[in-house]
Amino acid sequence: MVTIVDYGVGNLFSLRSSFAAIGEEVVVTADHAVLQKADKILLPGVGAFADAAEKLRISGLDRVLKSHVDAGKPLMGICLGMQMLFEKSYEYGCHEGLGLIPGSVVPMAGSIPEDLKIPHIGWNALHLKKSSDLFENVQEGQCVYFVHSYYADQCDEYVTATVEYGKELTAAVARENVMGCQFHPEKSGTVGLAILKAFAQM
Amino acid sequence: MITKRIIPCLDVKNGRVVKGVNFAGLQDVSSPVELAKFYSDNGADELVFYDITASAEGRALFTDILRETASSVFIPLTVGGGINTVEDFDRVLKCGADKVSVNSGAIRNPELVSKAAKLYGDQCVVLSVDVKRVEGVFRVFSKGGRENTGMEAISWIRRCVENGAGEVVVNSIDTDGVKGGFDLEMLEAVCNVVNVPVIASGGAGKIQDFISLFKTLPKVDAGLAASIFHFGEVQIPDLKKAMAAANIHTRI
């Protein structure tokens, strides 16, 4: 059973459907009591960092997530949800994240060649850097679907996979029981479903 | 590096795919759900569902179909047709669409692009534009390509991108249905003025047309087609093998 945090950021339709397709139960909730009892929490997110971080703070969900992690239970972030795991983001200013993984989220603009389009949108190959429970059934070079304009930086120690887009960008991270994917596993065909399955079965 | 996308487009009317398709192994050839699964299993990188229904009943059938497809196909889905308001965006996004394409709706109400981009993000808003040469000038056509709006196409596209369109589908009326290849001249003119993904549409007749497209215009991100895929004239796995052999980055 995977518990998905519903904090009003992004559309959860595809995530729900993906877990249903692989025969895994999900609960979608913002209820602290339910989250406190969860085995595995998934933090989704699409949109702006500042807005999402604020929503987590105001609702007190940030503390719930931190104590979940302190208890040694798995937490996975997807896309903006992954970016929220870091200490801070420089998306329109500087905003504090959950600080569960050292590093910061920075704009692609200015750090990749100018002729490359931003956002980085489409299917791109994963380069596996470290063994990761999430990538048990993923092969080097398999493609997954990305949509993002910012990326996690200064977190080399925790990078489990990268993607090439003008330079090597962080595609996935893990620090003990905290992990995240910049790409969308729920939109990445069978490769993505295998990643969600691995998380559900942790 | 990022791969070039191959996108089949399905015209849906009253919940069924228009122009029946003919594939071995497909039991219901006009079921959008079955066809979407077939394409997804065979290497399509993304799907476009185009709702060509006019009635409210048909629209409801379309959202049912969309919901069902999005529950069983896990690649990006773009939805177009009848998108005139942000409420229309909301309706299809809730049923599992990832991106929404606007065409006549943006012509009637240019603010639709900026409003939707603010609400859902640029990446969610796809500008679809039907373009035809009139006395040597690229003009925007509306109502499914029947009516000349008089607007110059390149500046219209640039304006919509500035307002937040995150991708542009350029459908050349001049090459559409001719199967003689994509409209490279028109696509180049668009690529020169925008820095968001450009999706080529109209004119593909064979594998080589896609190879020429991506080789001649490396800035084009994706090729979209309908009937050549539906009628099996081009099989996506063959197309992708040929692209890889031509050193075009592709997802196999």
Boltz contact constraints between the chains, C-beta under 6 A:
constraints:
  - contact:
      token1: [A, 11]
      token2: [B, 93]
      max_distance: 6.0
  - contact:
      token1: [A, 13]
      token2: [B, 96]
      max_distance: 6.0
  - contact:
      token1: [A, 17]
      token2: [B, 71]
      max_distance: 6.0
  - contact:
      token1: [A, 18]
      token2: [B, 74]
      max_distance: 6.0
  - contact:
      token1: [A, 117]
      token2: [B, 195]
      max_distance: 6.0
  - contact:
      token1: [A, 119]
      token2: [B, 123]
      max_distance: 6.0
  - contact:
      token1: [A, 121]
      token2: [B, 197]
      max_distance: 6.0
  - contact:
      token1: [A, 122]
      token2: [B, 2]
      max_distance: 6.0
  - contact:
      token1: [A, 122]
      token2: [B, 5]
      max_distance: 6.0
  - contact:
      token1: [A, 123]
      token2: [B, 3]
      max_distance: 6.0
  - contact:
      token1: [A, 123]
      token2: [B, 45]
      max_distance: 6.0
  - contact:
      token1: [A, 123]
      token2: [B, 251]
      max_distance: 6.0
  - contact:
      token1: [A, 124]
      token2: [B, 2]
      max_distance: 6.0
  - contact:
      token1: [A, 143]
      token2: [B, 251]
      max_distance: 6.0
  - contact:
      token1: [A, 147]
      token2: [B, 123]
      max_distance: 6.0
  - contact:
      token1: [A, 164]
      token2: [B, 1]
      max_distance: 6.0
  - contact:
      token1: [A, 187]
      token2: [B, 76]
      max_distance: 6.0
  - contact:
      token1: [A, 189]
      token2: [B, 74]
      max_distance: 6.0
  - contact:
      token1: [A, 189]
      token2: [B, 75]
      max_distance: 6.0
